[in-house]
Amino acid sequence: MRSSVSFPLVTLALGALLAACADTTPAAVPPAETIPSVSTAPAEELSQEDLDTALIEATWANDVPAVTDLIERGADVDHQDETQQSSFLIAASEGHLDILRLALDAGADVTALDSFEGTALIRAAERGHANVVGDLVRTGVDLDHVNNLGYQAIHEAAWLGRDDADYATTVRVLIAAGATADRRSDRQGLTPTQLAGQRGFTGLVGVFEATTAPVAEGDANATLLRAAADGDADLVARALRAGADIDARGEDGRTALLHASIGDHVAAARVLVALGADPDVLDDRHDTAWLLTGVTGSVAMLETLLPAEPDLTIVNRFGGVSVIPASERGHVDYVRRVVQTGIDVDHVNQLGWTALLEAVILGDGGEAHQRIVDILLEAGADPSITDNDGMTALAHAEQRGYDQIATSLRSVTAG
């Protein structure tokens, strides 16, 4: 999290670098001074100016609870400060997705312009915030708006970005949403592909070329499903641009996002999540994209799906939530991360087992399962829960000779 005090120095340095290589004005920066907290002040004692100023400061700090409170108290998400930036515009440029969603829910004006006559979409694309870009394109924002530098969002991603996965996803999302990809920038007279080439971004050039190629004749939905199963993120974008239904299902009931999840194709999943794919669709095996992460143990896919706000309470065909199969299979890193999401670590499946019980009963007692038991216990898992035969995890560990696990369970039970 950046503070509103240190951020301007970083931004100015970055802005100077971009200005040197791109001949463009550095992005506006937040005010260096901080303001007194108003979170405890009675609503009747606060002026609209107090609320609006506090909201902008809280947005810079990515303080979601404070922003939530201030909006509820009447702060204006579209109020612009002396730099012509609002909470909504700042959230877009800084990639503060939760705050952006709060602003959109509060009725933010998606046509609002900053001091460069740029939209929130342009600001987000410049910084490579693909999920923010995805949320914005789904509002109907003008994909091809041109700012006073002569750039559309897709130009800014190509010229002011980096040759990395974030910008590749951002470009794919813009292309999939229908952004014009062949318009020349006013300054250089170059297309987005050519701009990326000028910067030496060979990876982005490849993305532009692959995503803008014609889609072969046939069913766009079938193309989308095949692309996701193969992990072809560029073809995913092309299929969506060609009109594919993002939640189209195959004969197995699987959507493109389900296919991407089971294959751990993160790049494809990122495009689908950004554009609003439903993470809670159940296939014919009663799996969702989220549930499958517990099977694969992919932390990267878990992180990719979280912005889609999946329902963590949906159960698989065994009545379990994702932490249970992950614990059984010894996915240490996954269990460590998933217990931080608010998932119920004491959920009991149809076999009468929690994640803790399953880690002992179906585990091998080795280092991975030892660590998982410790992680679950630290996350508050209840070792006193018994299975259908009335046996605790400790009883099972002792029965199997899993001494290290038994020691961990005894220490919690004794405490």
N, C-alpha and C positions, 0 to 999 in steps of 0.2 A: 504494500500500500504506500503510495507517495504522499508525503505531507505537502501542504500548500506553501510551506516555506522553502523546502529544498527543490521542489519541482521546477520553478522558473529557471534555475541555473542549468539544470539538465536540458530543459526544453530549448533554452537559448543556444546552448552549445550544439544541440542537434539541428536546430533551425539554421545556424550559421553554416553547418556542414552541408545541409541540403541546399541552402542558398548558393553555396560555392559551386556545387556540382549540377544544380538544376536551374539556376538563374530564376529563383522564385523567392518570394518573401517568406521569412520564417513564420510558423504558425503562431497565433496569438497565445500569450501565456497567462496563467492565473495571477492575481495580485499577490505580492509577496507577503503582505500583512495578513494577520489572522483577525478574526472578529470574536467578540465574546460569545460564549455559548448561550443560546436562547432556549435550550431544550427543557429547562425547568421553570421558565418564566410563564406566568399565567397568560392564556391566550389573549385576554382583553388588554394586556399591557404591551402587546407587540404590535408594531405598525406593519403595514404591508411591506414597507421597505426592509424592515428587520427580517421578516420571514423570507423574502426573496433573496436578500443578501446571504442569509444563513443557509438557504438551500443551495446556492452556488458553491459556497465553501464546503458544505457537506458532500456535494457531488464531486468536487476535486479530490476530497479525501476518501471517496468511495464508501462513505458511511451510510450503508443501506438503512439501518434502523432510524437514524436521524432524518434521512430523506423521506422515509415513510411517514414519520411523525410530522414533519414540516408540511408535506403535501396535504395530509389530513387536516392540518391547521390552516390551510388556505394559501400556502406558498404557490407562486405561479411558475410552472415548469418552463414557460416561454419567456419569462422576464430576462432581458438581456442587460448585462453590465456595461461598463464603459468600453470594454473591448468587443462589444457586440456578441457576447457569448451567453447562452442560457444554460440552465441545468440540462435540458434536453440535448443541446448541441455538444456540451462538454461530455456527457455520458457517451455520446456517439464516438467522439474522437478518442476518448480514453479507454474505450472498450468496456465500460461499466455496464454490463448487460442487464443486471438486476435493476439498476437505476433507470436505464433506458426503458425497460418494460414498465416500471412505475410511471415514468413520464408519458408513455404511450397510453397507458390505462387512464391517466389523468387528462387525456385529450390533447397531448402535445401537437403543435402545428408542424406537420412533416414538411411543409413548404418553407419553413423558416430559413433565413439566410444569415450567414456570418459576415464578417467584415470583408471577406473575399468573394461575397455573393455566392458562397457555396452552401449546399444543403448538408444535412446530417449524414446523408449517404456518401457524399464526397469525402467528408472528414473521416468516416469509418473506413472507407476503401483506402484512403491514403495510409492509414495505420495498419491495414491488414486485419481488421477485426471482422472476420467472416461471419460470426454468429450475429453480430450487430447488423452487418449488411443484410443478412438473411431476414432478420426481423423487420428491417426497414423496407425491403423490396416487397414484403407481403402486405405493407400498408398501402401500396399503390403509389409510392413516391416516384417522382420523375427519374427514371433510370439514366436519362441522357441530358440532364440539366448541365449547362456549361457555366463555370464560374468566371470571375473576371481575369483569371490567368489563362483562360481558354481551354480548360480541362473538364472533361466529364469524370465521373467516379472511376471509370475503367482506365482513363488516361493516368489519373493520379496513382492508382495501384501499380501501373506499369512503370511510371517515371520516378515516383518518390518512394517506392517500396523497396523490397529486398527479394532476392531470388531464393525464397524459402517456402516451406509448406503452408504457412499462414497466408501468404500472398497468392500462392497457387490456388488455395481453396477460395479465397476472395474472388479471384478472377473467374473460377468455375461457377461460383454462385451468381455473379453478375451475368455471365454468358447464359447460364441456365434460365435466369429470370427474363432474358430477352434484351439485355443492354446492346446498343449498337456497337459493334466491334471494329468497324472499318472507317469511322469518322476520323479525320485528321485534326490534330490539335492546332489551335490558333497560333501558338508560339513557334513550334518547330515544323508544323506542317506534316507531322508524322502520325501514322495510325498507332494504336496501342501496341500492336506487335512490333512495329518499328521502334517505338520508344523503348520497349524492353530490350530490343537488340542493341540500341545505342548505349544502354546501361550495362551491357554485357550479361544480361540475365538470360542465359541460354535455357534454363529450366522453364521460366515464364514464357519464353518464345515458344517452346514446345507445347505448353498448355494452351496458348492462344491458337496455335495451328491445329491442335487435336480437337479442341472444343468447338471450333468454328467450321470444321469440315462437315460436308453434307452427311446426313444420316441416311443409311441405306434404306431403300423402300421396304415397308413391312410394318409390323405392329410396334409402335413406339414403346408400349408397355412391356412387350417381350424383350425388346432391346434393353430397356432399363433393368429388368430383372437379371438378364444375362450379364450386363455390365457390372452390377453390384456383386453378383456371385463370383465374377472373375476379378473383382477389385479394380476395375477400370474406371477411375474417377472421372476422367475426361469424357468417356462415353456416357457415363451417368449424366453429366451436364448436357451433353448433346441430346440425349433422349428426352430429358426434361424440356429443353428448348424446343424440341420437336412436338411437344404436347403430351408426353407420357404422364399418366396419373401417378403422383409420387407414392401413393399408398396402394397401387395396383398389386393384386395377389395372384400367384401362380396356383397350379393344381394342389400344391402342398400347403396352401394357405399362407405362404411366406411372401412378405413384401420385400422390396429392395433393401430396406434397412435391416430386416431379419437376415437376409442373405449376407449383407456386409458384416453383420455382427458375428454370425457363425464362422465366417471365413477370416475374421479379424482384419477386415479391410478398412482400416481407419480413414484413409483419404476419401474413399467413396462415402463412408458413413458421415464424414464431416459435411460434405455437400448436402446430403439428404437431411441431416439434422438442421442445418442452417436454413433450409427451405421449408421446414415444418413437417417432416415425416413423423408419423405417429409412432412413438416408441412402445405403445401398449397393445399393438395388434398381436393376437394369438394365432400361431400356426396350428396345423393339424396334430402336432405333438404337445400342444398346450405350452409352447414357449413364446416368450417375447424377446425382442432384441436385448433388453436388459437382463432377463433371466439367463440368456445364453452367455453373458459375460461371466456368470458364476461358474459355468462349465469350462469356458476357455481360460478363465483367469486373467483376461486382458485388462490391465489397468488403463491402458491407452484408450480402449473402447469404452470403458466405464466413464472416463473423463469426457470422452466425445459425446456420450449419451446424456450426461447430467444436464446440459443446457436445454435439452428437450423435456425436462421435468418428468421423467418416467415414474410410473406408479410402482413404488418399491414394495407394495403389499400384494401385488399379483403373484399367484403361486403357480408352480409347474405341475406336471401331471402327478407328482408325488406329494403335492401339497406343501412344497418348500419354497422359501424365498432364496434369493441368489447366494446369500452367505452360506447356506447349508451345503450345496454341492461344492462350493469353493473350499470349504473347510474339509470336506471329505477328500478332495483331490489334492490337498496340500498346496493350494495357491496362496502362499504366505503374503506376498505383496498385495494381492487383491484383497485378502481379508483385512489386512492392515488399513487399506484405503476405504473399503466399503463400510466398516464399522463407524466411520466418521460421517456417513451420509444420513444417519438417523434411522437406518434399517433396524428392524426388530431382531436383536441378536438372540432373543429367547423364543422366537417363533418355533412352534412344534409342527412337524409335518405329519403326514398320514401314518407313518411308521411309529410315531410317538417320539421322534428324535428332534432335538435342537441341533444347532451347528456344533455346540460343544460335545454333545453326545455322539454326533456323526463323526467328528474328528477323531474320537477315541475308538468307536466301534468299527468304523470302516477305514481308519487310518492304519499306519504301520508302526506307530510309536516312535518313529524316527525324528530327526531334527526338525523337519518341516512341520510335522504335526505337533511337536512340542511347542514350537514358536506360535503356531496358530492357537493352541490352547491358552498360552500366555496372553496373546493379543485379545482373545475373546474375554478372558477373565478381567483384563485391564479395562475393557470396554463395558464391563458390568454384567457379563453373562452370569446367570444364576446356576451355580453348580449343584444346587439341591433338587433341581428338576429331574424327575425320574422318567424312564421309558415305560412302555406298556407293561413291562414285567416288574416294575417297581425298583429298577436298578438305576443308580446315579452314574454319572460319568466316572467318578472315583472308583466305584465298585467295578465298573468295566475295565478301568485301567489296571486295577489290582489283579483282576482275574486274568488279564493278558500279560502281566508282567511288565507293563510300561512304567517303570519306576520313576523316571523323570517327570512324566505327566502326572503320575499319582502324587509326587511331592508337591507340584504346583497346585493341584486341586486341594490337597490337605492344608496347604498354607492359607488358602482363601477360606476354606471351611472352618479352620481353627480361628481365623481372624474374625 
